[in-house]
Amino acid sequence: MKCFNYNKNNNKDCDNRGCRYWIDCKNSNNCCILILKNKDYNEDKTTLQDIGDIFKVTRMRICQIEKNAIKKLRDKLSSLN
C-alpha cells in the first residue's frame, strides 16, 4: 500500500518530511497527492490563490510556474514531431 493511501485510510498525518509529496497542510494529511483527491480541491473550484496558500507562495508565483510548465510541455511535444 502506498503511504498516501495508508495515511488517508487511517486518517493519519504523514510525518515523512523527506517525501517529495509532503506539504504542510493538515487538510490533506500532509500529502499533496491527497489534496488532488480531496473533493474540496477540484478542477472547477481550485484557484491559483488556493494552490499558493497550500505551498505558501503567492498566486503570481503559481502562475509563473504554470506558464513555465506549459512552455516546457509545448517544447517537448514540438520536438517529438
QUIHUTA-V373774 format. One record per residue. N is the residue number from 1. RES is the residue in one letter. SS is DSSP state (H for helix, E for strand, C for the rest). PHI is phi in whole degrees, -180 to 180 (* if undefined). NEAR is the number of other C-alpha atoms within 10 Angstrom. Layout:
# QUIHUTA-V373774
N,RES,SS,PHI,NEAR / N,RES,SS,PHI,NEAR
This chain:
# QUIHUTA-V373774
1,M,C,*,5 / 2,K,C,-68,6 / 3,C,H,-62,12 / 4,F,H,-69,21 / 5,N,H,-68,12 / 6,Y,H,-61,13 / 7,N,H,-65,18 / 8,K,H,-68,15 / 9,N,H,-64,9 / 10,N,C,-99,10 / 11,N,C,49,11 / 12,K,C,-120,14 / 13,D,C,-76,19 / 14,C,C,-71,22 / 15,D,C,-106,12 / 16,N,C,-84,13 / 17,R,C,-67,12 / 18,G,C,-82,8 / 19,C,C,-69,11 / 20,R,C,-71,9 / 21,Y,C,-98,14 / 22,W,E,-74,19 / 23,I,C,-138,21 / 24,D,C,-87,16 / 25,C,C,-149,16 / 26,K,H,-66,13 / 27,N,H,-64,13 / 28,S,H,-123,23 / 29,N,C,57,22 / 30,N,C,63,22 / 31,C,E,-132,26 / 32,C,H,-69,19 / 33,I,H,-66,15 / 34,L,H,-70,18 / 35,I,H,-62,20 / 36,L,H,-66,14 / 37,K,H,-87,11 / 38,N,C,-72,12 / 39,K,C,-66,10 / 40,D,C,-74,12 / 41,Y,C,-117,15 / 42,N,C,-124,12 / 43,E,C,-59,9 / 44,D,C,-75,7 / 45,K,C,-108,9 / 46,T,C,-73,12 / 47,T,C,-107,14 / 48,L,H,-61,15 / 49,Q,H,-64,17 / 50,D,H,-60,15 / 51,I,H,-67,17 / 52,G,H,-60,16 / 53,D,H,-63,14 / 54,I,H,-64,17 / 55,F,H,-95,15 / 56,K,C,59,12 / 57,V,C,-135,12 / 58,T,C,-77,16 / 59,R,H,-66,17 / 60,M,H,-67,12 / 61,R,H,-67,13 / 62,I,H,-63,19 / 63,C,H,-62,15 / 64,Q,H,-63,12 / 65,I,H,-64,12 / 66,E,H,-61,13 / 67,K,H,-63,12 / 68,N,H,-65,12 / 69,A,H,-65,12 / 70,I,H,-63,12 / 71,K,H,-62,12 / 72,K,H,-63,12 / 73,L,H,-65,12 / 74,R,H,-62,11 / 75,D,H,-62,11 / 76,K,H,-65,11 / 77,L,H,-66,10 / 78,S,H,-69,9 / 79,S,H,-75,8 / 80,L,H,-78,6 / 81,N,C,-82,5
